[in-house]
Amino acid sequence: MAERSMTPEQRQRYARHLSLAEVGPAGQQRLLQSRVLIVGVGALGAPVALYLAAAGVGTIGLADHDYVRLSNLQRQVIHSMDGLNRSKVEGAARMLGGLNPETKVETIAATVDEHNAMELLGRYDVIVDGTDSFRARYLLSDAAYLLRKPLVHGSIFRIEGQVTVFLPGRGCYRCLYPEPPPAGAIGESENVGVLAALPGIIGTIQAAETIKQITGAGDGLVNRVLLHDTMAMTFREVRYSRDRTCPVCGDRPTVHSLVDYDAFVGVEARR
């Protein structure tokens, strides 16, 4: 869909993108035709989903099994009082529909696990990790690599956050963290404090990196981890490279399919 074939409303809606040399009509066309899956529609997934819908991403998949709780509203800005005790993906879909009716929203009210991840992730062009567990992070990284999909990773903890982009052939989550932390070493997410604005900062950066992956603009956070401390209001960068001994993306991989991630990270199987 070139700029000349856009409706007057579309030209007005995306005018600030169309006038950017870094995006322009060609980049906006790629956004309109793209499919992005956001796994986790909570603190990080909220700003990612809002900005991608606003940017004109054609199809957004929202995957989350959870429902909205009162304690979520302190930081999960896509949800509201009207959605309490209701499905997160359905509430987020309503919000995105109001923001940009042209964006198609696909809701997946289920946990993404080793049984469905390959099929689900395979439907999309870019995967965004908005999850809050090591189990999910290893799972999404392995699945995205095996499917040759870009993965935009973000995570937060208390007052700190990080963002990176994993591209097939350039490294994966296991290159950064070859082994998960011991069970119980880090508190469960619902018991750990989070500064309200922190996920907005990290999630917005994830949205920017997703837009860059789709449009081909800029220098992505590939082989770079951007680390943020909200209290000090600092950003610093740590570089990494593909681990040639990585069991997934190394020179002699031993992991060729998804594994039991509950067992891998040392948690009890979910029922």
Contacts in CASP RR format, 6 or more apart in sequence:
PFRMAT RR
TARGET T0000
AUTHOR 0000-0000-0000
METHOD contacts of the structure
MODEL  1
MAERSMTPEQRQRYARHLSLAEVGPAGQQRLLQSRVLIVGVGALGAPVAL
YLAAAGVGTIGLADHDYVRLSNLQRQVIHSMDGLNRSKVEGAARMLGGLN
PETKVETIAATVDEHNAMELLGRYDVIVDGTDSFRARYLLSDAAYLLRKP
LVHGSIFRIEGQVTVFLPGRGCYRCLYPEPPPAGAIGESENVGVLAALPG
IIGTIQAAETIKQITGAGDGLVNRVLLHDTMAMTFREVRYSRDRTCPVCG
DRPTVHSLVDYDAFVGVEARR
1 29 0 8 1.000
1 32 0 8 1.000
1 33 0 8 1.000
2 25 0 8 1.000
2 26 0 8 1.000
2 29 0 8 1.000
3 11 0 8 1.000
3 18 0 8 1.000
3 24 0 8 1.000
3 25 0 8 1.000
3 28 0 8 1.000
6 14 0 8 1.000
10 102 0 8 1.000
11 18 0 8 1.000
13 56 0 8 1.000
13 100 0 8 1.000
14 28 0 8 1.000
14 56 0 8 1.000
17 23 0 8 1.000
17 24 0 8 1.000
17 27 0 8 1.000
17 28 0 8 1.000
17 31 0 8 1.000
17 55 0 8 1.000
18 24 0 8 1.000
18 25 0 8 1.000
18 28 0 8 1.000
22 215 0 8 1.000
22 217 0 8 1.000
22 218 0 8 1.000
23 31 0 8 1.000
23 211 0 8 1.000
23 215 0 8 1.000
23 217 0 8 1.000
27 214 0 8 1.000
27 215 0 8 1.000
27 216 0 8 1.000
27 217 0 8 1.000
28 56 0 8 1.000
30 214 0 8 1.000
30 215 0 8 1.000
30 216 0 8 1.000
31 55 0 8 1.000
31 56 0 8 1.000
31 57 0 8 1.000
31 58 0 8 1.000
31 211 0 8 1.000
31 214 0 8 1.000
31 215 0 8 1.000
32 56 0 8 1.000
32 57 0 8 1.000
32 58 0 8 1.000
33 58 0 8 1.000
34 57 0 8 1.000
34 58 0 8 1.000
34 59 0 8 1.000
34 125 0 8 1.000
34 126 0 8 1.000
34 214 0 8 1.000
35 57 0 8 1.000
35 58 0 8 1.000
35 59 0 8 1.000
35 60 0 8 1.000
35 61 0 8 1.000
35 123 0 8 1.000
35 124 0 8 1.000
35 125 0 8 1.000
35 126 0 8 1.000
36 52 0 8 1.000
36 57 0 8 1.000
36 59 0 8 1.000
36 60 0 8 1.000
36 61 0 8 1.000
36 124 0 8 1.000
36 125 0 8 1.000
36 126 0 8 1.000
36 127 0 8 1.000
36 128 0 8 1.000
36 210 0 8 1.000
36 214 0 8 1.000
37 60 0 8 1.000
37 61 0 8 1.000
37 63 0 8 1.000
37 120 0 8 1.000
37 121 0 8 1.000
37 123 0 8 1.000
37 124 0 8 1.000
37 126 0 8 1.000
37 127 0 8 1.000
37 128 0 8 1.000
38 45 0 8 1.000
38 48 0 8 1.000
38 49 0 8 1.000
38 52 0 8 1.000
38 60 0 8 1.000
38 61 0 8 1.000
38 62 0 8 1.000
38 63 0 8 1.000
38 128 0 8 1.000
38 130 0 8 1.000
39 63 0 8 1.000
39 64 0 8 1.000
39 112 0 8 1.000
39 127 0 8 1.000
39 128 0 8 1.000
39 129 0 8 1.000
39 130 0 8 1.000
39 131 0 8 1.000
39 136 0 8 1.000
39 140 0 8 1.000
40 62 0 8 1.000
40 63 0 8 1.000
40 64 0 8 1.000
40 88 0 8 1.000
40 130 0 8 1.000
40 131 0 8 1.000
41 49 0 8 1.000
41 62 0 8 1.000
41 63 0 8 1.000
41 64 0 8 1.000
41 78 0 8 1.000
41 88 0 8 1.000
41 89 0 8 1.000
41 92 0 8 1.000
42 64 0 8 1.000
42 66 0 8 1.000
42 72 0 8 1.000
42 76 0 8 1.000
42 78 0 8 1.000
42 79 0 8 1.000
42 88 0 8 1.000
42 130 0 8 1.000
42 199 0 8 1.000
43 72 0 8 1.000
43 75 0 8 1.000
43 76 0 8 1.000
43 130 0 8 1.000
43 132 0 8 1.000
43 156 0 8 1.000
43 194 0 8 1.000
43 198 0 8 1.000
43 199 0 8 1.000
43 200 0 8 1.000
44 129 0 8 1.000
44 130 0 8 1.000
44 154 0 8 1.000
44 155 0 8 1.000
44 156 0 8 1.000
44 199 0 8 1.000
44 200 0 8 1.000
44 202 0 8 1.000
44 203 0 8 1.000
44 206 0 8 1.000
45 78 0 8 1.000
45 128 0 8 1.000
45 130 0 8 1.000
45 199 0 8 1.000
45 203 0 8 1.000
45 206 0 8 1.000
46 75 0 8 1.000
46 76 0 8 1.000
46 77 0 8 1.000
46 78 0 8 1.000
46 79 0 8 1.000
46 92 0 8 1.000
46 199 0 8 1.000
46 200 0 8 1.000
47 77 0 8 1.000
47 78 0 8 1.000
47 199 0 8 1.000
47 200 0 8 1.000
47 203 0 8 1.000
47 204 0 8 1.000
47 206 0 8 1.000
47 207 0 8 1.000
48 128 0 8 1.000
48 130 0 8 1.000
48 203 0 8 1.000
48 204 0 8 1.000
48 206 0 8 1.000
48 207 0 8 1.000
48 210 0 8 1.000
49 60 0 8 1.000
49 62 0 8 1.000
49 78 0 8 1.000
49 92 0 8 1.000
49 95 0 8 1.000
49 96 0 8 1.000
50 77 0 8 1.000
50 78 0 8 1.000
50 95 0 8 1.000
50 96 0 8 1.000
50 99 0 8 1.000
50 207 0 8 1.000
51 204 0 8 1.000
51 207 0 8 1.000
51 208 0 8 1.000
51 211 0 8 1.000
52 60 0 8 1.000
52 103 0 8 1.000
52 207 0 8 1.000
52 210 0 8 1.000
52 211 0 8 1.000
53 60 0 8 1.000
53 96 0 8 1.000
53 97 0 8 1.000
53 99 0 8 1.000
53 100 0 8 1.000
53 103 0 8 1.000
53 105 0 8 1.000
54 99 0 8 1.000
54 100 0 8 1.000
55 207 0 8 1.000
55 211 0 8 1.000
56 100 0 8 1.000
56 102 0 8 1.000
56 103 0 8 1.000
57 103 0 8 1.000
57 210 0 8 1.000
57 214 0 8 1.000
58 102 0 8 1.000
58 103 0 8 1.000
58 104 0 8 1.000
59 103 0 8 1.000
59 104 0 8 1.000
59 105 0 8 1.000
59 106 0 8 1.000
59 124 0 8 1.000
60 96 0 8 1.000
60 103 0 8 1.000
60 104 0 8 1.000
60 105 0 8 1.000
60 106 0 8 1.000
61 105 0 8 1.000
61 106 0 8 1.000
61 107 0 8 1.000
61 108 0 8 1.000
61 124 0 8 1.000
62 88 0 8 1.000
62 89 0 8 1.000
62 92 0 8 1.000
62 93 0 8 1.000
62 105 0 8 1.000
62 106 0 8 1.000
62 107 0 8 1.000
62 108 0 8 1.000
63 89 0 8 1.000
63 108 0 8 1.000
63 110 0 8 1.000
63 112 0 8 1.000
63 120 0 8 1.000
64 88 0 8 1.000
64 89 0 8 1.000
64 108 0 8 1.000
64 109 0 8 1.000
65 109 0 8 1.000
65 110 0 8 1.000
65 111 0 8 1.000
66 88 0 8 1.000
67 85 0 8 1.000
67 86 0 8 1.000
67 87 0 8 1.000
67 88 0 8 1.000
68 76 0 8 1.000
68 79 0 8 1.000
68 83 0 8 1.000
68 84 0 8 1.000
68 85 0 8 1.000
68 86 0 8 1.000
68 87 0 8 1.000
68 88 0 8 1.000
68 91 0 8 1.000
69 84 0 8 1.000
69 85 0 8 1.000
70 84 0 8 1.000
71 190 0 8 1.000
72 79 0 8 1.000
73 79 0 8 1.000
73 80 0 8 1.000
73 81 0 8 1.000
74 194 0 8 1.000
74 196 0 8 1.000
75 194 0 8 1.000
75 196 0 8 1.000
75 197 0 8 1.000
75 198 0 8 1.000
75 199 0 8 1.000
75 200 0 8 1.000
76 199 0 8 1.000
77 200 0 8 1.000
78 91 0 8 1.000
78 92 0 8 1.000
78 95 0 8 1.000
78 96 0 8 1.000
79 88 0 8 1.000
79 91 0 8 1.000
79 92 0 8 1.000
79 95 0 8 1.000
80 95 0 8 1.000
83 91 0 8 1.000
87 107 0 8 1.000
87 109 0 8 1.000
89 107 0 8 1.000
89 108 0 8 1.000
89 109 0 8 1.000
90 107 0 8 1.000
90 109 0 8 1.000
92 105 0 8 1.000
93 105 0 8 1.000
93 107 0 8 1.000
96 103 0 8 1.000
96 105 0 8 1.000
97 103 0 8 1.000
97 105 0 8 1.000
108 120 0 8 1.000
110 116 0 8 1.000
111 270 0 8 1.000
112 120 0 8 1.000
112 121 0 8 1.000
112 136 0 8 1.000
112 139 0 8 1.000
112 140 0 8 1.000
113 139 0 8 1.000
113 261 0 8 1.000
114 139 0 8 1.000
114 258 0 8 1.000
114 259 0 8 1.000
114 260 0 8 1.000
114 261 0 8 1.000
117 139 0 8 1.000
117 140 0 8 1.000
117 143 0 8 1.000
117 258 0 8 1.000
118 143 0 8 1.000
118 146 0 8 1.000
118 147 0 8 1.000
118 258 0 8 1.000
121 127 0 8 1.000
121 140 0 8 1.000
121 143 0 8 1.000
121 144 0 8 1.000
121 147 0 8 1.000
121 149 0 8 1.000
122 147 0 8 1.000
122 149 0 8 1.000
124 149 0 8 1.000
125 149 0 8 1.000
125 150 0 8 1.000
125 214 0 8 1.000
126 149 0 8 1.000
126 150 0 8 1.000
126 151 0 8 1.000
126 152 0 8 1.000
126 210 0 8 1.000
126 213 0 8 1.000
126 214 0 8 1.000
127 140 0 8 1.000
127 143 0 8 1.000
127 144 0 8 1.000
127 149 0 8 1.000
127 150 0 8 1.000
127 151 0 8 1.000
127 152 0 8 1.000
128 151 0 8 1.000
128 152 0 8 1.000
128 206 0 8 1.000
128 210 0 8 1.000
129 136 0 8 1.000
129 137 0 8 1.000
129 140 0 8 1.000
129 141 0 8 1.000
129 151 0 8 1.000
129 152 0 8 1.000
129 153 0 8 1.000
129 154 0 8 1.000
129 155 0 8 1.000
130 154 0 8 1.000
130 155 0 8 1.000
130 206 0 8 1.000
131 137 0 8 1.000
131 140 0 8 1.000
132 155 0 8 1.000
132 189 0 8 1.000
133 189 0 8 1.000
133 265 0 8 1.000
134 177 0 8 1.000
134 180 0 8 1.000
134 181 0 8 1.000
134 265 0 8 1.000
135 261 0 8 1.000
135 262 0 8 1.000
135 264 0 8 1.000
135 265 0 8 1.000
135 267 0 8 1.000
136 261 0 8 1.000
137 153 0 8 1.000
137 155 0 8 1.000
137 173 0 8 1.000
138 173 0 8 1.000
138 174 0 8 1.000
138 180 0 8 1.000
138 261 0 8 1.000
138 264 0 8 1.000
138 265 0 8 1.000
139 258 0 8 1.000
139 261 0 8 1.000
140 151 0 8 1.000
140 153 0 8 1.000
140 173 0 8 1.000
141 151 0 8 1.000
141 153 0 8 1.000
141 166 0 8 1.000
141 172 0 8 1.000
141 173 0 8 1.000
141 174 0 8 1.000
141 248 0 8 1.000
142 172 0 8 1.000
142 173 0 8 1.000
142 174 0 8 1.000
142 248 0 8 1.000
142 255 0 8 1.000
142 258 0 8 1.000
142 259 0 8 1.000
143 258 0 8 1.000
144 150 0 8 1.000
144 151 0 8 1.000
144 166 0 8 1.000
144 168 0 8 1.000
144 172 0 8 1.000
145 151 0 8 1.000
145 166 0 8 1.000
145 168 0 8 1.000
145 169 0 8 1.000
145 171 0 8 1.000
145 172 0 8 1.000
145 248 0 8 1.000
145 249 0 8 1.000
146 248 0 8 1.000
146 256 0 8 1.000
146 257 0 8 1.000
146 258 0 8 1.000
148 168 0 8 1.000
149 168 0 8 1.000
150 165 0 8 1.000
150 166 0 8 1.000
150 167 0 8 1.000
150 168 0 8 1.000
150 213 0 8 1.000
151 165 0 8 1.000
151 166 0 8 1.000
151 172 0 8 1.000
151 173 0 8 1.000
152 163 0 8 1.000
152 165 0 8 1.000
152 206 0 8 1.000
152 209 0 8 1.000
152 210 0 8 1.000
152 213 0 8 1.000
153 163 0 8 1.000
153 164 0 8 1.000
153 165 0 8 1.000
153 166 0 8 1.000
153 173 0 8 1.000
153 206 0 8 1.000
154 161 0 8 1.000
154 162 0 8 1.000
154 163 0 8 1.000
154 164 0 8 1.000
154 202 0 8 1.000
154 203 0 8 1.000
154 206 0 8 1.000
155 161 0 8 1.000
155 162 0 8 1.000
155 202 0 8 1.000
156 194 0 8 1.000
156 198 0 8 1.000
156 199 0 8 1.000
156 202 0 8 1.000
157 186 0 8 1.000
157 192 0 8 1.000
157 194 0 8 1.000
158 192 0 8 1.000
158 193 0 8 1.000
158 194 0 8 1.000
158 195 0 8 1.000
159 195 0 8 1.000
159 198 0 8 1.000
159 229 0 8 1.000
159 230 0 8 1.000
159 231 0 8 1.000
160 198 0 8 1.000
160 227 0 8 1.000
160 228 0 8 1.000
160 229 0 8 1.000
160 230 0 8 1.000
161 198 0 8 1.000
161 201 0 8 1.000
161 202 0 8 1.000
161 227 0 8 1.000
161 228 0 8 1.000
161 229 0 8 1.000
162 202 0 8 1.000
162 225 0 8 1.000
162 226 0 8 1.000
162 227 0 8 1.000
162 228 0 8 1.000
163 202 0 8 1.000
163 203 0 8 1.000
163 205 0 8 1.000
163 206 0 8 1.000
163 209 0 8 1.000
163 221 0 8 1.000
163 225 0 8 1.000
163 226 0 8 1.000
163 228 0 8 1.000
164 176 0 8 1.000
164 221 0 8 1.000
164 222 0 8 1.000
164 224 0 8 1.000
164 225 0 8 1.000
164 226 0 8 1.000
165 209 0 8 1.000
165 213 0 8 1.000
165 220 0 8 1.000
165 221 0 8 1.000
165 222 0 8 1.000
166 172 0 8 1.000
166 173 0 8 1.000
166 222 0 8 1.000
167 222 0 8 1.000
168 249 0 8 1.000
169 242 0 8 1.000
169 249 0 8 1.000
170 222 0 8 1.000
170 223 0 8 1.000
170 242 0 8 1.000
171 223 0 8 1.000
171 240 0 8 1.000
171 241 0 8 1.000
171 242 0 8 1.000
171 243 0 8 1.000
171 246 0 8 1.000
171 249 0 8 1.000
172 242 0 8 1.000
172 246 0 8 1.000
172 248 0 8 1.000
172 249 0 8 1.000
174 243 0 8 1.000
174 246 0 8 1.000
174 247 0 8 1.000
174 248 0 8 1.000
174 249 0 8 1.000
175 240 0 8 1.000
175 241 0 8 1.000
175 242 0 8 1.000
175 243 0 8 1.000
175 246 0 8 1.000
175 249 0 8 1.000
176 225 0 8 1.000
176 240 0 8 1.000
178 243 0 8 1.000
178 246 0 8 1.000
180 264 0 8 1.000
180 265 0 8 1.000
180 266 0 8 1.000
183 265 0 8 1.000
183 266 0 8 1.000
183 267 0 8 1.000
186 192 0 8 1.000
195 230 0 8 1.000
195 231 0 8 1.000
197 230 0 8 1.000
198 228 0 8 1.000
198 230 0 8 1.000
201 228 0 8 1.000
201 230 0 8 1.000
202 228 0 8 1.000
205 226 0 8 1.000
209 220 0 8 1.000
209 221 0 8 1.000
211 217 0 8 1.000
212 218 0 8 1.000
212 220 0 8 1.000
213 220 0 8 1.000
223 239 0 8 1.000
223 240 0 8 1.000
223 241 0 8 1.000
223 242 0 8 1.000
224 237 0 8 1.000
224 238 0 8 1.000
224 239 0 8 1.000
224 240 0 8 1.000
225 237 0 8 1.000
225 238 0 8 1.000
225 239 0 8 1.000
225 240 0 8 1.000
226 235 0 8 1.000
226 236 0 8 1.000
226 237 0 8 1.000
227 235 0 8 1.000
227 236 0 8 1.000
227 237 0 8 1.000
227 238 0 8 1.000
228 234 0 8 1.000
228 235 0 8 1.000
242 249 0 8 1.000
242 250 0 8 1.000
243 249 0 8 1.000
243 250 0 8 1.000
244 250 0 8 1.000
244 251 0 8 1.000
245 251 0 8 1.000
246 253 0 8 1.000
247 253 0 8 1.000
247 254 0 8 1.000
247 255 0 8 1.000
248 255 0 8 1.000
262 268 0 8 1.000
262 269 0 8 1.000
262 270 0 8 1.000
263 269 0 8 1.000
END
